[in-house]
Structures are given as structure tokens and as C-alpha cells.
Amino acid sequence: MMDKILKRSEIPVESTWDLTDIFGSDEIWQEEYASLNKLPETILSFKGKISKDPDMLLAYFKLEDELTVRLSKFYGYASCKGDEDTANTFYQDMRGKAMGTYSAISSAGAFAVPEIMSIPDDVLDGFYKASPALEQYRRNIYLIRRKAAHILSPECETILASASEMADSPDNIGSTLRNADLTYNSVTDKDGVEHQLTDGSFVPLLESADQEFREKVFNTYYSKIGEFKNTIAATLNGQFKQLIFYQRARKYPSTLEAALYSHEIPTDVYRNLIEAVHANLNKMYRYVALRKKLLGVKDVHIYDVYTPIVANAAQKIAYEQAKETVLKALGVLGTDYTDLLKTGFDSRWIDVCENVGKRSGAYSSGNAFPHPYVLLNYKDNLDSMFTLAHEMGHALHSYHSCRNQPVNLSDYVIFVAEVASTCNEVLLMKYLLAHTDDKNQRAYLINHFLDQFKGTIYRQTMFAEFELFMGEMAEKGETLTADMLSKKYYELNKLYFGPEMVLDEGIALEWARIPHFFYNYYVFQYATGFSAAVAIANRILSEGDEAVKDYKKFLSGGCSEDPISLLKIAGVDMSSPKPVNDALALFGDLVKELESM
């Protein structure tokens, strides 16, 4: 007997997202494809004019707004279709066409940034007076002009823009390998039940109470990954080669600086996070020792980190039940927020179930025109319920920003991207803890909360440190080989989990399964975002309406201010180490509470 992963055609339609809200059919998308591919000529008609005429500059920005909406819908549709079944060549071709169109339009507009850069300050002041509507774009103009030292000639900008499609190749190749071509042997448990092993089922299977089965799952998975380690290392090497290409072309001192500068985040924030977590690793070591004790095992292995340590408390949570609980937990944010959640649930914004070939993991599309879409691989467990709350936090952040900001200021930067999603998770956890009198269930929930800290602050910081290592090695001219990456990754696991953890050999290959290493220094923001979210959630629960009001101003802020200022609106100062330190202190307190229980 085997728990079967369904084909896409076998998934009930009500459990799939309804992409007809974007385009009614593939044919309509094709019509938009033809229309968009005529636009580079229109864009080029502005060349040489926007630095001389305020009305032409305004018209160009308005055209950019139109294209932002159209391309968001155009690429969003193709991307979501492609993720439904990564082996479907028709939609992979559609995704490729969308990427090519995006690249062509970006290339056509490459002249704009150098021209805007060339406008003398006094002339630009005159532009604002002559065309007051340009005020809407003042922040965009500021963000362009602050990059003065990193903008090249129009000809060079055109070349860089045209290289973007090629630069995405490492990520695309790695994604195709992981999601479409890599398949794993099934694993049989002690009762003779055969379990299909996929990227999506790997962690849920490691939640099994049977340590021997967990070991089989772990070894089966990483033995297959090991067969492709050199190929995956080559894709990561290619990823950092392209980052270095852009970093050097634009004269940034490092790939880290290049990634964070445009989002107005000092690199000290990244490095300080790593230092802060290093200073609090003793709390993680204490947690590992507690996990070993509560599991009652002679040795605690790395494949034992996902299984619940509180016996007989795991519950099956059906998707309908998860939706109901999330709505109740987020009721503190007001009926306007929960009504919007209900709309998303009832109007098929969400693709719920795993199917053969479907992209693994979960995400919110970020495409809020006409509304966001969420991809899940729901598994009827507590973790999946939290994932639902998390991704809908992203979705409603996008929705609020796109409805309350003009198009040019609606796209929030990555530093604040994980705050709303994680705030939802914290509010859900606080709700669950407040609504159980069962000591065993409370201990189970506390452990889950601890696992969130472990996975979001400690683990993501470890990822961030590994990514920084890859960047620094690549910048020194080193080739990122599988052996080099595995050696460093093993060392980091040893540092982060401490002396009680038995590090099985396969964990050295975990880097090969992490798609976020292709996201250009993204992962550290999970840790900073979690810290900010804990502070915001605590303020909402303690201060009520005033804190909710401030939080919704933050959700509606888009990129109208720098991210540090936006978070201050919600009552959190991320220029201070306090939110990170407070979050780590809470982790330590929760470990002590679980020890006492």
C-alpha cells in the first residue's frame, strides 16, 4: 500500500487556484504576448527626451506604471501555470516567452536610468514646478539618483538589461532539476506501508515517531541528492558568477553590498544578525539537549529535528479546519482583514494540494493585480496550517500595498517581506496557546513555536552565513565545488546545533536542496522579519486597536518610505538590535518553560 501523489488532472477544481481572474484563457494570454512585444518600440520613442522635458518624463513614468501592471499579470499567469506541473512543456514554454518579453521590455527601457541620472539638480527642481504631477514619482527618482556611482552608460545599461534572461539560467536549471527531473525511491515503514518520497513529503515523513524510518527517509533522500551534487554545485557556481558580473559592472564592493544597497539596508544589519545568533547559540544547544531527553533516544540525530517531542499530541488538521482556525486567530486584526481572508479562501486564490510535478514548498505570488495567488502543498498537519497563515500574510500585505499606494510605490522591498507573514504565524500560535488547557497540547504547541524560532532565526541565519561564505569565496576567484560546499555546510551545522547533535553524513548535502540560495541574499530577512513580527504581534495583543491601526499603515506602505522607517510606523526599530535580542531571549524562556513541563 502506498500514499499516492495525485496527477494534476485528478485534483478537485475547488482546491486549485482560478487563474481566469488574470486571463480568461491561454489564448487571451497569447494575445497579450503579441501586444506586449510591440511595446519596446513605444518605449524607445522616449529615448533622449525624458531628461529634457518634464511632461515627457511624466508620460514615461505613467507608461512604466501601465507596464508594471500588465507585466505582473502576464508573467504571473505564466509562472503560476508553469508551477502547476513543472514537467508540462507547454507552460514551461509560456514561462520562457514571458521571461523573454520581460527582458526585451527591460532592455528597451535601459536608457531611462542614465537619462534621469544626467538631469542637473536645478533642472530637476524646475521639472517638479513645471509638472506638479511628477511629485508622485519623487521617491522613485531619488532611489535612481542615489545609485549615481553604480549606473553605466546607456549602451552598457542596454547590455546588462539584455543579459537578465541569461543570468536567470542557474536558478531555472536548478529549479527544473529539483522539481521535474529529480525523483526519489519510495520508503517503506515498519508496518509495510510504502511512502512516496518527494521534496514536498520529505519533511512530513521526517516527523514520523519511528526513528528507524526517519533514518531511512533521510538516507534515501540524500543518497539521490548526492548523485547530482556536482551538477547542483555547478548551478550555484553559475549563480554567483552572474552576481559577481553585475556587482563588478556596477562597481559595488561586494555581491552582498550590491544586493542590499537598492533596498536601503546597511550590510551591517546582515553581519550583526550572524553575530547576535552566534552569541545566543547556547540556547540552541540547550534546546537540542532537551529534544534528546524528551525523545528518549541514546543519540539525537539531525534527522530527528522535525519529529514532535511531545508524545500523542500531533493532530490531523484538515484544510477546512485550518481556514476556520486561522480566521479566528487573526480576528484581532479586525473584520476588514478577516473578510479579505474569507474572500481569498472562497474565491480560489489558493492552489491547495500537492500533485505530480507541482513546484514544491509554498509561496505568495506577490502579483496583486487583480489579486494575489498562493501556492501550497497542504499536508493536513499543524505545520501546513501555519504555512497557510504565513502565505496569506504575504498575500494580504501585497493586497493592502497595491490598493493603498500608486503603482510605482506599491511593491514593498524584501527586508519587510517576511514581517506580515510571520506576524500572522505568531498571532496564530498565541491564539492556540490561549485556547488550550491541556498540558500535553500546550507543550506540543510550545515545541512547535520553538521549532519556528529554530527554523526561522537559527536555521535561516545559518543559511545566510553559508550564502555569505559562497559569495566571499566566489569573489576571491574560487570555484564553488560540491566538496567545498559540503565541507563548509557540515561545519556550520556543527556550530549551530552543538555537541549533542549527531551529524549524519547526508546533512553535508542539504545545501543542494535549498532553492533560496538562488535568491540573492534573501534568507537573512526571514530572521530579521521574524524578530520584527514577534514585536509587532506582542504590541497588537497588548495595545489593541492603536497597534492594529499602526500595523495596517505599515501593510499599506508599499515602498513609500525606506524599510526601517516603515517598520517604525508599526512600532519596531530594526536599526536597534533590541528586536533580535528580545526574540532570542523569548526562545530561551520557552526552552526553560518546556523543560519545567
N, C-alpha and C positions, 0 to 999 in steps of 0.2 A: 504494500500500500504506500502511496506517495502523495504528499500535498502538492497538487499541481498548480503551476502558474498558468493562468488563462491567456489565450490569444486575445489580441485587441478586439477582434470581431465578437468575442464571447462576453465582453464586459457590458453590463446593462447601461443603456444610454443615459439614464439618470445619474450614473456615477461618473460620467465623463463631462468635461467642460464643453460649453457651447460656443465654439469659435465663430458661429454665424453672426454674433454681435459685432465682430470685426469685419468680416467679409462673408456675404451670404453663400458663396461657393468658391471653389478653386478657380473657376472661370472669371469671376469678378476680380480675384486677386491677379490673375494674368492680365486683365485689362489695366489694372493699376501699375503692374510691372511695365507694360508698354508706355503708359503715360509718364511714369517717373523717369524712364530712360531718355525722355526728350528734354528733361529739365536742366541737365548740365549746360546746354546752350543758353537757356534763360539766365542761369546763374552767372555765366561768363559775360553776359551783357552788362553786368555791373562793374566789371574789371576796369580799374583806372578812374572810377567815378566816385566811389564812396568816400574817398579821402578829400574830395574837393567840394562836395555838395551835401549839405545836411539832409535834404529831402531824399537824396539817393541812398544815403546811409540808413535812414529810417526805413525806406522801402526794402532795403536788403535785409534788415533785421526782421521785418514783417514776413518776408519770404522765408527766412530761416524758421520762423515760428510755424508757418504752414508746413514746411518740410519736416519739422520735428514731429508734428502730429501724424503726418502721412507715413513717414518712415517708421515711426513707432508702431503703428498699426500694421504696416506692410511687413516689416521684419518680425514683429511679434507673432503674427499669424503663421508665417513660415517656420519660425523657431518652435512654436508650440506644436505644430503639425509634425515637425521632424522629431520632436521628443516623444510623441505618442508611440512611435516604433522606429528606433534608430536604424533598423535594417530595411526600412521602406525606402527604396531608392528614389521613388517619385518625389517624396517630401525632402529627402536629402538634397536632391537636385534643386528643389524650390528654395531650400535654405541657402544653397550656394548662389543661386540667382539673386536672392535678397541681399546677400553679403556683397556680391559684385556691384549691385546697384548702389548700395550704401557707399561703397568705396569710390565709385565713379562720381557720385554727387559730392562726396567729401573732397575729392581731387579737384573738382571744378571750383569749389569754394576756397581753395587753398590760398588764393590771393588776398582774401579778406583780412586775415590777421596781420600780415605785414603792412597792408594799407592803413588799417586802423592804428597800428603802431607808429606809422610815419606822420600822423597828424600832430602838428605842434600843439602844445598845451593851450596857448592863447586862441588858436584857431578852433580847437575843440570847445573851449568855453563859448565861443561865438556860435558854434553849432547848436549848443543847448538853448541859447537865447533865440536863435532863428527858428528852431524847430522844437518847441517845448515837449512834444511827444517823445523825443529821444530820452527824456528823463527816465522812462520805463526801462531803458537799456543801459543806464549809467553804471550799474554794478557789473554787467557783462563787459562793458568797455574797460572798467577798472581791472577786472580779472585778466583781460587780454593784455593790457598795457603793463601790468606788474610783471609779466613774463619777458620784458624787453630783452634781457640778456640771452633768452632762450629761443627767440624767433629768428628764422633764417630768411633768406631772400625768397621772393615769390616762386622762383624756379625750384629752389630747394624744398620749399614747402609743398609744392606740387608733387615732387618725387616722394617725399615722406608720406604724403596722403595716399598716393597710389600704391605704396608698399604695405598698407594696412592689411589688405586681404592676405598677402603672403605672410605677414607677421602673425596672423591668427592660426597659421597652419599647425604649429606644435600642439596648441590646445585642441584643435579639431581632430588631429590624428590621435592624440591621447584619448579623447572622449570616445571616438569611434572604436578604438581598441578595447577600452574598458566596457563600453555599453553594448556593442554589437558583436564583436569578434571573440572576446574572452568568455568562455563557458567553463563551468566547473562540474566535477563529478558530484553526484548526489551522495548524501551521507546517511547511513542507517543508524538509528538509535538502538538502545538496549532491548526495546520491545519489537524490533524488526520493522519499524516504520521508516520508510525511505523519505528523506527530505531533500528537495531540490535546492541546491546552493547557488545563490546569485549575489550580486552586490547588495541588492535590497534585502535579502534574507539573512545575510552573513551575521550582522549584529543581533537580530532577534534570535537566531539559533544559538548564539553565544550566551543568551540569557537563560538557557536550559539549566536545570538544577543538577544535571549529571555532568560531573567534571570530566569523565572519560569521553563523553560525547562532545563536550566543548573542545577538548583537545583534538579530536578527530576533525571537527569542523575547521578549527584553526589551521591544522596541518594540511588539510585538503585544499583550503583556500590559498595559503601562501606557497604551497608546492606548485600550484598552477601559476601564480603571480611570478614565481621565481623563473619559470620558463621564458618569461617575456621581460625580465628585469633590464636587460641591455637595451631593448627597444624603447622601453619606457624612460630609461635614463637618457637615451638619445633625444627623446622629445623634450625632456626637461632642459637638457643642454641647449637645444634649439630655442626654447622659451627664453632662457637667459641671454642667449646670443642676440635675440631680437631686442630685448630690453636694453642691453648694452649699446646696440646700434643706435637706438633712439636717444639714450642717455648721453652718449658722446656727441651725436649730431647736434643735440640741443644744449650741450655744454653744461650739464649738471655734474656735480662732483661724484655722484653715485647713483645707482639704479633706485635705491631707497629714496634719495632726495627727489629724483625725477618723479617717482610715484606719488609722493606726499605733497609736493610743492603746490600743485594745481588745486589741491583741496585745502590749502592753507593750514596744514598740520605740520608742526615742527618735528623733525626726526627725533628730537629728544623724547617726545611722547612715546615713540616706539621702543627706544632703548631703555627708557625709565621703567616701562612696563616689565620688560625682561628682568631688570634689576630688582624691582619690587617683588616679583614672583620668586626669584632666587632667594630673597630674604625671608620668604614665607614657606619654603619647601618643607620645613619641619612639620607643618600642619598636614601636608600631603602624606608624609611618611607615617604620621600618626594614624591617618585615615587608612592607609594600606595595612598597617598592623591590626587595626580594628576589623577590617574586612577579612583578614586571615583568621582572626579569632572567631568571628561570627559565622563564617563559612565552615568552621570546624575541620579545616584541611591541614595536612602536615606542612605543605608549601603552598603559597599563593602564587599562581602563575599569571602571566599577562593576559591569558585568555579567560581569566576569572574576574576581570574588572567590570563586566556587564551584567553578570547574573545577580539577581536580588539577594541581599544578605539577610533579609528578614523572611523567615520561612512562612509559607502558606498565606501570604498577603497579596500576591500578584492577582489582579483581577482582569477578566476579559472585558474590554470596553468597546462595544460596537460603535460604529461611526455615528449613528443617530444619537446614541447616549453621549458621545464626546461633544457633539454640537450643542446639545442641551446644557451640558456642564460648563462649557466654555462661555455660553451666553450668560449663565448665572454668575460666573466668576468675574466677568467683565462688566457686569451691571453697575459697578462703582463708577464707570466712565460715562454713565448716562444713557438714556433711551435713544438719543440720536446715534450714538455709537453702536449700540446693540441692534437697532433697527437696520443699520447699514450691514452689520454682520449677517442678519437674517436674509437680507437681500442677496448677499453673496452666496449663502448656503442654498437658497431657494431658486436662484436664477442660473445655476450651473456655472459659477465662476471657477469651480474646483474640479480637477481631474483626480479622482479618489484612489483607484485601485492599481496595484502592480499588474502589468501584463508583459508577455514575452516581448523583449526588445525595447521596452519603455525605459527612458532615462531614469537612472537610479536617483535616490535621495528625494529632496523636496526643494521647491523654490516658489517665490512670488515673482511674476514676470516683470514687475516694475512698469509695465505698459498699462497706464491708467486711461488710455483713450481707446474705447469708451469707458472701460473699467479694468481693474487688474484681473489677472488669472493666476491660479495657484496649482502647482503640480504636487501631488502627494503619492506615496506608496503605502497606504494606510494598512496597519497590521493588527488592529483590534487590541491594542495594549496602551498602557499609560504613556509610554514614550510617544506613540503616534498621536495621542490626544494633545500632548504638549506641542508636537510639531504643527498640528492644526492651529493651535492658538498662536504659535510663533509666526507661521507664514501669513496668517490673516492679519497679524500685526503689521507686517511689511505691506500687505495689500492696502490696508486702510490708511497707513502712512502715505502711500503713493496717492490714494484717492483724495485725502484731505489736501495734500500739497497741490495736486493738479486742479482741484476745484477752487482753491483759495489764492493761488498765485497765477500771474500771467505765465504763458507757456515758457518764456525764456528764463523764469525763476522757479519752475515747478520741480526740477529734478534735484533732489537732495543728494549731498555728497556721501561717499561711502563711510566716512567717520561716524555719521549719525545713523547709518542704515540699519544697524542691529539694535538700536535702542528701543524702538516701538515694539519690535517683535519679542525682545527679551522681557520688556515690561509686561507684556501680556502673559508670558510664562510665569513671571514672579507673582503676578496677581492671581493666576490660576492656582499656583502652589499655596499661596496664603489662604485662598478660599478653601481648598481641600483640607488644609491643616485645621482651619477653623470649624470645619463641619464634620469632624470625626472624633468620637470619644473612645474609639477602640485603640488601645495602646499599641497593639501589633501593627495596625494600619498606620498609625501615626509614625511609628518607627520606619515603616516602609516608605512613607512619603518623605520623611527627613532624609532617608538614604537616597531617594530619587533627587531631592534638592541638592544633596552633596554631590551626586553624580553630575548635576548640571554645572555646579562650580568646577568640578574636576574636568569636565569636558569642555567648558567654555572659557574658564580663566587659565587653568593649568595646562590643559592639552593644547588649546589654541595658541597660548604663549610659547609652548614647546614648538609648535608648527612655525610660529613667527621667527623663533630663534633659528630653526632649521632653514627657513627661507632666507634669512639674513646671511647664514653661512653659505648657501648656494650662490647668492648674489656676490658676496665678497670673494669667493673662490673663482667664480667666472670672471669677475673684474680683474683678477690677477692673471688671467690667461689660462687658468686650469680647466681641463675638460671634466665635466660632471659625469663620472663613470658610475656604474652600478655599485662597484666595490667601495668607492669613496663615499657615496651617499649612504650605503648600508652601514658602514663603519660609524659615521657621524650620527646617524639616526639611532643606532643602538646605544651609543654613548649618551645621547640626550635622554633616552628612555631610562637609562640607569640613573642619571642625575635627577630626573623629575619624579620617579617612583620610589627611589631609595633602596636601602639594603634588604628589606623584607621581600621585595618583589623578585620572583624568579623570571628572568627574561629569556623566554624561549626564542630559539634562533630565528623563527619566522618573522618576529616583530621588526627585525632589521630591514624588512622589505615593505613595511607599512607605507612608507613614503610613496610607493608605486601605485597606491590605490586612492590617493588624496587629490581630487580634482582642483582644490583651492590653490595648489602650488602653481597653477597657471593663471591665477587671478591678480598677479602683480601687487604683492604686499597687501593683501586684503585681510588675512586672517587675524591680525592683531586687534582689529576693530571688534571682533567678537568679544574679546576680553575687556576692552575699554567700554564697549557698549553694554556688556552685562553689568559692569560696575555702575555705570550711569543709570541703567534700568532699575537696579536694586534701590538706588537712592530715590528715583522718581516714584517707584511703586510705594515705598515706605512713606513718602510725603503725601501721596494720594490717599493712602489708608489712614494717615494720622491727621491730615488737614482738611480733607474732603473737597468741597466744591471749588474753593480757590485754587487748590493744586490741580484739580481736573481742568479748570479753565486755562491755567498756565500751560498745562501739558498739551491741550488742543491747539494752543497758539504755536507751540513747538511743532506739532504734527502738520500744521498748516503753513509752516515757514519755508518749505522748499529749500532753495539756496539763496534766499533773500538776504541772509547775513552769513558770516563765517560760522563754521560748526560750533566753535567754542562759545560764541555769543548766542547761538540758537539754544544750546543746552542750558545756558544761564537763564533763559526765559522760563525753562521748566524747573529751575531751582538747583541746577547742578553745575559746579565749576570744575571742568575737566583739565584746566590749567594747573590745578592743585592735585597732589597725589591722594587727597583725602578719599574720594570715591573708591579708588582701587584698594587702599588700605582698609577702609571700612568693610568692603566686600570680603576681603581675605580674613578679616577679624571675625566676620559673621560665619565664614566657613569653619574657622577654628571653634567657635562657640557651638555650632551644630554637631561637630565631631564629638565634643565633650558631652552634649546632651544625649547623643545616641549611645555613647559609652555608658552613661548613667542609666539608660533604659535597658 
